[in-house]
Amino acid sequence: MIPTVTVIGSLNYDLVTFTGKVPGAGETYQANAFETHMGGKGLNEAIAVARLSPEGKVKTRMVGRIGTDQFGTSLKQCLVDAGVDVSNLKTVDGSSGVAVILVEENGENRILITPGANGKLTLSDEEYASIFKDDTFVVLQNEYPDTAKSITWLKENKPNINIAYNPSPYKPELISNDILSKIDLLIVNEGEAQDVAKHLLGNPVTSYESLAEEIQKLLHQGNIKTVVITMGSKGSIFYNGESKPTFVPSKKVDTVVDTTGAGDTFFGGLVSNLALGHGIEEAVNFATKASSLAIQKKGAAEGIPFYKDI
């Protein structure tokens, strides 16, 4: 049976303006350039899983909401072009999720996110039951309002499905012993790891190796039971309760163009490799290579590489 990875989450249409300065109230200023990009953590992760899987070897599905505007049409087509199953991507009245981004010459950015259709992504028990059957992994993040229910329903009704969770953007109410006890694969970056340490353990990070050990104890101890802490240009640490935490260095590149979406690329590459039955160390190495390629291209979704590239 072909493994199935289902992503529940957000889809955003990014409107990006590059400017020498940000105008003040009542001021008009001529910008330098304008670009549009596909985004949203859910869309990025779904495309990453699809592109970073051998053709025909992993089925990737997207559960989400788009609006009745042209943005929604474009977001859906982006997923279709990547080979993602969009049968559970529903259209609702109103606007799709939109991110308006101002980028200054010094690299500083200001982002306004309108959730739009993403804010309407809530599923009934009947919908969960009709969508989830024999999935291998379900990929979750915090850019939609139903994350806690998704985790609880899946673990209570489909305990053999691996729940892969990136708690971003960070919400303290979703980091609890109860929630983590239902998670099979937790992936956090340095900042999120420190937030978890302070919130749950009451201590700042002294060592990411020891933190990985402490967090792993809080996870569901069936299935894959693994925590991964990513540390940007340094690399990542993973631990699954066996032996000791393992550090995997990053792949050095000559030119960094855009780090947007690198974490989503890593997440998608990791899950796709695990769904294929590879071990955690091999999967982390694969994901590390994928993210090193992603940062050499502009755009979150556009920069995600393909399996053959790795």
Residue pairs with C-beta under 8 A, 6 or more apart in sequence:
1 134
2 56
2 57
2 58
2 59
3 57
3 58
3 59
3 136
3 137
3 275
3 276
3 277
4 58
4 59
4 60
4 61
4 134
4 135
4 136
4 137
4 275
5 49
5 58
5 59
5 60
5 61
5 135
5 136
5 137
5 138
5 139
5 271
5 272
5 275
6 60
6 61
6 62
6 63
6 88
6 131
6 132
6 135
6 137
6 138
6 139
7 42
7 45
7 46
7 49
7 60
7 61
7 62
7 63
7 64
7 138
7 139
8 42
8 63
8 64
8 121
8 138
8 139
8 140
8 144
8 146
8 150
9 40
9 41
9 42
9 43
9 45
9 46
9 63
9 64
9 118
9 121
9 139
9 140
9 141
9 143
9 144
10 40
10 41
10 42
10 43
10 64
10 97
10 115
10 118
10 121
10 141
10 143
10 144
11 38
11 39
11 40
11 42
11 43
11 62
11 64
11 65
11 66
11 72
11 75
11 79
11 89
11 96
11 97
11 117
11 118
12 38
12 39
12 40
12 43
12 75
12 96
12 97
12 98
12 99
12 113
12 118
13 36
13 38
13 39
13 71
13 74
13 75
13 96
13 97
13 98
13 99
14 36
14 37
14 38
14 39
14 98
14 99
14 101
14 300
15 34
15 36
15 98
15 99
15 100
15 101
16 34
16 35
16 36
16 37
16 101
16 103
17 31
17 33
17 34
17 100
17 101
17 102
17 103
18 31
18 32
18 33
18 34
18 35
18 103
18 105
19 29
19 31
19 32
19 102
19 103
19 104
19 105
20 29
20 31
20 32
20 104
20 105
21 29
21 104
22 29
22 102
22 104
22 110
23 29
32 105
35 298
35 299
37 299
37 300
37 301
37 302
38 74
38 75
38 78
38 299
38 300
38 301
38 302
39 99
39 260
39 261
39 300
39 301
40 75
40 97
40 99
40 118
40 143
41 141
41 143
41 166
41 168
41 264
42 62
42 64
42 118
42 141
42 143
42 144
43 62
43 64
43 75
43 78
43 79
43 301
44 261
44 264
44 265
44 268
44 300
44 301
44 304
45 139
45 141
45 264
45 267
45 268
45 271
46 60
46 61
46 62
46 79
46 82
46 84
46 139
46 268
47 78
47 79
47 82
47 84
47 268
47 301
47 304
48 264
48 265
48 267
48 268
48 269
48 272
48 290
48 304
49 58
49 60
49 139
49 268
49 271
49 272
49 275
50 58
50 60
50 82
50 83
50 84
51 82
51 268
51 304
51 305
51 306
51 307
52 265
52 268
52 269
52 272
52 273
52 286
52 290
52 304
52 305
52 306
52 307
52 310
53 60
53 272
53 275
53 276
53 307
54 276
54 307
55 307
57 276
58 272
58 275
58 276
59 85
60 82
60 83
60 84
60 85
60 272
61 84
61 85
61 87
61 88
62 79
62 84
62 85
62 86
62 88
62 89
63 88
63 89
63 121
63 123
63 131
64 88
64 89
64 90
64 117
64 118
64 121
64 144
65 89
65 90
65 91
65 92
65 117
65 118
65 120
65 121
66 72
66 73
66 75
66 76
66 89
66 90
66 91
66 92
66 96
66 97
66 117
67 91
67 92
67 93
67 94
67 95
67 96
67 97
67 116
67 117
68 91
68 92
68 93
68 94
69 95
69 96
71 95
71 96
71 98
72 91
72 96
72 117
75 96
76 86
76 89
78 301
79 86
79 89
80 86
88 131
91 117
92 117
92 120
94 116
94 117
94 120
95 114
95 116
95 117
96 116
96 117
97 113
97 114
97 115
97 116
97 117
97 118
98 113
98 114
98 116
99 111
99 112
99 113
99 114
100 111
100 112
100 113
100 114
101 109
101 110
101 111
101 112
102 109
102 110
102 111
103 109
118 143
118 144
119 144
119 145
121 144
121 145
121 146
122 145
122 146
122 149
123 131
123 146
123 149
123 150
125 153
128 150
128 153
128 154
128 157
129 157
132 138
132 154
132 157
132 158
132 161
135 158
135 161
136 161
136 162
136 275
137 161
137 162
137 163
137 164
137 185
137 271
137 274
137 275
138 150
138 154
138 161
138 162
138 163
138 164
139 164
139 165
139 267
139 268
139 271
140 147
140 150
140 151
140 163
140 164
140 165
140 166
141 147
141 165
141 166
141 167
141 168
142 167
142 168
142 169
142 170
142 171
142 174
143 168
143 169
147 174
148 174
148 179
151 163
151 165
151 179
151 182
151 183
152 182
154 161
154 163
154 182
155 163
155 182
155 220
159 222
160 223
162 184
162 185
162 223
162 224
162 274
163 182
163 183
163 184
163 185
163 220
164 184
164 185
164 187
164 267
164 271
165 183
165 185
165 186
165 187
166 186
166 187
166 188
166 263
166 267
167 174
167 175
167 186
167 188
167 192
167 196
168 189
168 192
168 263
170 191
170 192
170 195
172 195
172 199
175 195
175 196
175 199
175 200
176 200
177 200
177 218
180 186
180 200
180 215
180 218
180 219
181 218
181 219
181 220
182 220
183 219
183 220
184 219
184 220
184 222
184 223
184 224
184 225
184 226
185 224
185 226
185 227
185 228
185 270
185 271
185 274
186 215
186 219
186 226
186 227
186 228
187 227
187 228
187 229
187 230
187 266
187 267
187 270
188 196
188 215
188 227
188 228
188 229
188 230
189 229
189 230
189 231
189 232
189 263
190 208
190 229
190 230
190 231
190 232
193 205
193 208
193 211
193 215
193 229
194 204
194 205
196 211
196 215
197 203
197 204
197 205
197 211
197 214
198 204
200 218
201 211
201 214
205 211
208 229
208 231
208 237
208 245
209 237
209 239
209 244
209 245
209 247
211 229
212 227
212 229
212 237
212 238
212 239
212 245
213 239
213 244
213 245
215 227
216 225
216 226
216 227
216 239
216 240
216 241
217 241
219 225
219 226
219 227
221 241
224 240
224 274
224 280
225 240
225 241
226 238
226 239
226 240
226 280
227 238
227 239
227 240
228 236
228 237
228 238
228 270
228 284
229 236
229 237
229 238
230 236
230 263
230 266
231 237
232 250
233 250
234 249
234 250
235 247
235 248
235 249
235 250
235 288
236 247
236 248
236 250
236 266
236 284
236 288
237 245
237 246
237 247
237 248
238 245
238 246
238 248
238 280
238 281
238 284
239 245
239 246
240 280
246 281
246 284
248 281
248 284
248 285
248 288
249 288
250 288
250 292
251 288
251 289
251 292
252 292
253 292
253 295
253 296
255 296
256 295
256 296
257 295
257 296
257 297
257 298
257 303
258 295
258 297
258 298
258 299
258 300
258 303
259 295
260 299
260 300
260 303
261 294
261 299
261 300
261 301
261 303
261 304
262 291
262 294
262 295
263 291
264 300
264 304
265 287
265 290
265 291
265 294
265 303
265 304
265 305
266 287
266 288
266 290
266 291
267 287
268 287
268 290
268 304
269 283
269 286
269 287
269 289
269 290
269 291
269 310
270 283
270 284
270 286
270 287
273 282
273 283
273 286
273 287
274 280
274 283
278 286
286 310
289 310
290 304
290 305
290 309
290 310
293 303
293 305
293 309
293 310
294 303
294 304
294 305
295 303
296 303
297 303
